[in-house]
């Protein structure tokens, strides 16, 4: 009897982990695919760089609104119903994007996609952290690697489809079908705790972890880190194709974008395995990402840009898992609320900075826009240092 119960518990844990990993993979798949398709969308609708930046920002604005509206609800009413509902919204929005024939309807569809992927992301991550109180930080690091894996896969798929003469709309059909499949898997999920809470990761570094009180300042610092970082990441992702293909007249634009996301996978796995050292890793990642992004402005070779994109991805990839590991420390059990606030900050930062990048690329050139992104990462360096100091002392 006890053996059957233990086996069922392990099976339930496995289903939850697998479904969460698939959901986050799908979020990365959508992000990388939309970034890869944006140039084709802009060509079909005759959009300028500024208008493409605005179209990219539509999804990011939705990613700001959704967690503020639904994060506390997920903590009160349960994470499973929210996950199911918004996976269904993602599937429906993908269909709408595929059949849209004007930029306004496409923007409506992308807004729906943004609402869905944002909610799926913070609900799935919060549910994983709650279900695995002892090993959640490590799992959060590993699951962010699935986001990168999805973002690697989709630009290659989009490049293949477009090279074969197919429309960018095919990508959104694939997204809709995959969202429906993950929604079906989520029906079997159970977010109840799968293990006993263990010793808090971070004790060997002297960091305060697992406190009972909500730390608003700590969560605020995490939001600021992600506001800046996702703005930089989105600017790179949405305009890498245009920079390599147009500015540098290279043929490896899809490869550059895929390598940018691919290099995030090992760095995110590293951060998952080294969650106890999340503070120093976060500082190092912000420094490296800023220097390499600014260096993109100096390049004259598309081959060099492809290589630098991979290096940028390695440093950028470390930011998110380190931030998520800190969320567990500061949330005091309100993981969906805290993760939702961090996700809202990513939407706000992505929308504002991507819009600014589009404007700067038209007004000052894409090189100056990349230099601006690199300089912006200095803000994250300062905040990461403050966060490290904050985490080393008990908070009220």
C-alpha angles and dihedrals in degrees: 000000000000090000090054091049092050091048092051090049091052091048091050091049090050093051091050094049093045093048092047091049091049092048093052091044088055091051090054090045090055094046096049093042095050090048090051092046097046095088091051091046090051091049093051093048095037094239127171122226090264092052092047088052089051091049090051089049093057091073092044092052088053088051087057096050100044101061093044090052100040109022097088090043090058090054092050104036103030137271100246097066091048092049092051094046096051096043084058090049090051092053093049093046091050090056091049091051090050094053099038116120102186134044094247094058090043089053090052090052092048090050088056091048090050093051090049101046092044093053094042090052101052094037093050093046093046091048091051092050092049094046093050107038094165101044101020096110092056092046090050089055092050095045092056086060087063089057089056092046090055091048090052094051100049101056089051089050092047092047090051093047094048093044088053090055097256124136126256084240089078089069092061091049088055089048092052094050093046092048091053090050093051089046088057091051091049090061088073094050126114118190097196116126113283098190143021118267109264135194111311115257108240098048090111090057097048093247120146107244137169095022117172096225125081108247106210095179092051092050089046091055090050090051091052092050091052094043090061098035098050090045089057093042092050093048090052094044100046096045104033091094092052094045097050096035100040109019095040097026090228131152097215100077096121090044091053092052092046092049090049089059095036093058089057091066099071093040092052092048088050091052090049091053092044099042091138089065094049095126100058090038091055093052092048092047093053092049094048094045092051096049095046095045091052089048090061088074091065098054126110099173126075090210090057090049091054091051093046091049089061092050091048090052092053093056095038091051094064096060101072100048091048091052092048091051089056092049090067089055096051104034100076091210095314091106098149091051093048095042089045092054091049090048090049089053090053090053093048094046093045093049097047098041095042090051090048091048091053091050093046092048089057097041104035106012132261094274092061089047091057091047088053091052091051092051091048090062088068086076089058092049091057093045092048090054090050090048092052090053091046094052093051093066130055114264130213 
